[in-house]
């Protein structure tokens, strides 16, 4: 910022394609506008993420998770409860959850260019 005659400060704001001298009021309004636009973009990303789900169907187990990793649906075939031992059922559920994780990681890599950490 540079002090100019009359006690008014001016500043240079690096905006998209412009580097203009602005008065204090213009500078504040510019910053507020950029913050508002960034907040709007963030809200769009959050709303989009809320609609994303990942699903896996192993035939006897169907699972759906949301983008937060929360299991939102789990459907077990009736024979699962009697056809598997406790350990086998745990292994089968872990397989379904691992498949959900892999699907989410692949989606995030495709969408954002990196894997989930």
C-alpha positions as a Markdown table, in Angstrom:
| # | Residue | x | y | z |
|---|---|---|---|---|
| 1 | Unk | 0.0 | 0.0 | 0.0 |
| 2 | Unk | 1.1 | 3.5 | -0.7 |
| 3 | Unk | 0.2 | 6.7 | 1.2 |
| 4 | Unk | -0.9 | 9.4 | -1.1 |
| 5 | Unk | -2.0 | 13.0 | -0.7 |
| 6 | Unk | -5.1 | 13.5 | 1.4 |
| 7 | Unk | -4.3 | 10.6 | 3.7 |
| 8 | Unk | -5.9 | 7.9 | 1.5 |
| 9 | Unk | -4.2 | 4.6 | 1.1 |
| 10 | Unk | -4.2 | 2.8 | -2.3 |
| 11 | Unk | -3.1 | -0.8 | -2.9 |
| 12 | Unk | -2.4 | -3.0 | -5.8 |
| 13 | Unk | -4.7 | -6.0 | -6.0 |
| 14 | Unk | -3.7 | -9.0 | -8.1 |
| 15 | Unk | -6.9 | -10.1 | -9.6 |
| 16 | Unk | -7.6 | -12.2 | -12.7 |
| 17 | Unk | -6.0 | -10.1 | -15.5 |
| 18 | Unk | -5.8 | -6.8 | -13.6 |
| 19 | Unk | -3.3 | -5.0 | -11.4 |
| 20 | Unk | -5.0 | -1.7 | -10.8 |
| 21 | Unk | -4.6 | 0.9 | -8.0 |
| 22 | Unk | -7.7 | 0.8 | -5.8 |
| 23 | Unk | -8.9 | 3.1 | -3.0 |
| 24 | Unk | -9.4 | 1.6 | 0.4 |
| 25 | Unk | -13.1 | 1.1 | -0.2 |
| 26 | Unk | -12.6 | -0.5 | -3.6 |
| 27 | Unk | -9.9 | -2.7 | -2.2 |
| 28 | Unk | -12.2 | -4.0 | 0.6 |
| 29 | Unk | -15.0 | -4.5 | -1.8 |
| 30 | Unk | -12.7 | -6.4 | -4.2 |
| 31 | Unk | -11.5 | -8.7 | -1.4 |
| 32 | Unk | -15.0 | -9.3 | -0.1 |
| 33 | Unk | -16.2 | -10.1 | -3.6 |
| 34 | Unk | -13.4 | -12.6 | -4.1 |
| 35 | Unk | -14.1 | -14.2 | -0.7 |
| 36 | Unk | -17.8 | -14.5 | -1.6 |
| 37 | Unk | -17.0 | -16.1 | -4.9 |
| 38 | Unk | -14.6 | -18.5 | -3.2 |
| 39 | Unk | -17.3 | -19.4 | -0.6 |
| 40 | Unk | -19.8 | -20.0 | -3.4 |
| 41 | Unk | -17.4 | -22.3 | -5.2 |
| 42 | Unk | -16.7 | -24.2 | -1.9 |
| 43 | Unk | -20.4 | -24.6 | -1.3 |
| 44 | Unk | -20.8 | -26.1 | -4.8 |
| 45 | Unk | -18.0 | -28.6 | -4.1 |
| 46 | Unk | -19.6 | -29.6 | -0.8 |
| 47 | Unk | -23.0 | -30.0 | -2.3 |
| 48 | Unk | -21.6 | -32.1 | -5.1 |
| 49 | Unk | -19.6 | -34.3 | -2.6 |
| 50 | Unk | -22.8 | -34.9 | -0.6 |
| 51 | Unk | -24.4 | -36.5 | -3.6 |
| 52 | Unk | -21.5 | -38.9 | -4.3 |
| 53 | Unk | -21.9 | -42.5 | -3.2 |
| 54 | Unk | -19.9 | -45.6 | -3.8 |
| 55 | Unk | -21.4 | -49.1 | -4.0 |
| 56 | Unk | -20.3 | -52.7 | -4.3 |
| 57 | Unk | -22.4 | -55.7 | -4.9 |
| 58 | Unk | -20.8 | -59.1 | -4.1 |
| 59 | Unk | -24.0 | -61.0 | -4.8 |
| 60 | Unk | -24.7 | -61.9 | -1.2 |
| 61 | Unk | -23.7 | -58.5 | 0.2 |
| 62 | Unk | -24.6 | -55.1 | -1.2 |
| 63 | Unk | -23.0 | -52.1 | 0.5 |
| 64 | Unk | -23.2 | -48.3 | -0.2 |
| 65 | Unk | -21.0 | -45.6 | 1.4 |
| 66 | Unk | -21.2 | -41.8 | 1.0 |
| 67 | Unk | -18.2 | -39.6 | 0.2 |
| 68 | Unk | -17.5 | -39.1 | 3.9 |
| 69 | Unk | -16.9 | -42.9 | 4.1 |
| 70 | Unk | -20.0 | -43.5 | 6.1 |
| 71 | Unk | -21.8 | -46.8 | 5.3 |
| 72 | Unk | -25.3 | -45.7 | 4.4 |
| 73 | Unk | -26.7 | -49.0 | 3.2 |
| 74 | Unk | -25.9 | -52.7 | 3.8 |
| 75 | Unk | -28.0 | -55.4 | 2.4 |
| 76 | Unk | -27.3 | -59.1 | 3.2 |
| 77 | Unk | -28.8 | -62.0 | 1.4 |
| 78 | Unk | -30.8 | -64.2 | 3.9 |
| 79 | Unk | -28.4 | -67.1 | 3.5 |
| 80 | Unk | -25.5 | -65.0 | 4.6 |
| 81 | Unk | -26.6 | -65.2 | 8.3 |
| 82 | Unk | -26.8 | -69.0 | 8.2 |
| 83 | Unk | -24.4 | -69.9 | 5.4 |
| 84 | Unk | -21.3 | -68.3 | 6.9 |
| 85 | Unk | -19.4 | -68.7 | 10.1 |
| 86 | Unk | -18.7 | -65.6 | 12.1 |
| 87 | Unk | -15.2 | -65.4 | 10.7 |
| 88 | Unk | -16.3 | -65.9 | 7.1 |
| 89 | Unk | -19.0 | -63.2 | 7.5 |
| 90 | Unk | -16.4 | -60.8 | 8.9 |
| 91 | Unk | -14.1 | -61.6 | 6.0 |
| 92 | Unk | -16.9 | -61.1 | 3.5 |
| 93 | Unk | -17.9 | -57.7 | 5.0 |
| 94 | Unk | -14.2 | -56.6 | 5.1 |
| 95 | Unk | -14.0 | -57.5 | 1.4 |
| 96 | Unk | -17.0 | -55.4 | 0.6 |
| 97 | Unk | -15.6 | -52.4 | 2.6 |
| 98 | Unk | -12.2 | -52.8 | 0.9 |
| 99 | Unk | -13.9 | -52.7 | -2.5 |
| 100 | Unk | -15.7 | -49.5 | -1.5 |
| 101 | Unk | -12.4 | -47.9 | -0.4 |
| 102 | Unk | -10.8 | -48.9 | -3.7 |
| 103 | Unk | -13.7 | -47.4 | -5.6 |
| 104 | Unk | -13.5 | -44.1 | -3.6 |
| 105 | Unk | -9.7 | -43.9 | -4.1 |
| 106 | Unk | -10.0 | -44.5 | -7.9 |
| 107 | Unk | -12.8 | -41.8 | -8.1 |
| 108 | Unk | -10.7 | -39.3 | -6.1 |
| 109 | Unk | -7.6 | -40.0 | -8.2 |
| 110 | Unk | -9.6 | -39.4 | -11.4 |
| 111 | Unk | -11.3 | -36.3 | -10.0 |
| 112 | Unk | -8.5 | -34.6 | -8.2 |
| 113 | Unk | -5.4 | -36.3 | -9.7 |
| 114 | Unk | -4.1 | -37.9 | -6.5 |
| 115 | Unk | -4.9 | -40.9 | -4.4 |
| 116 | Unk | -6.6 | -40.6 | -1.0 |
| 117 | Unk | -4.1 | -40.3 | 1.8 |
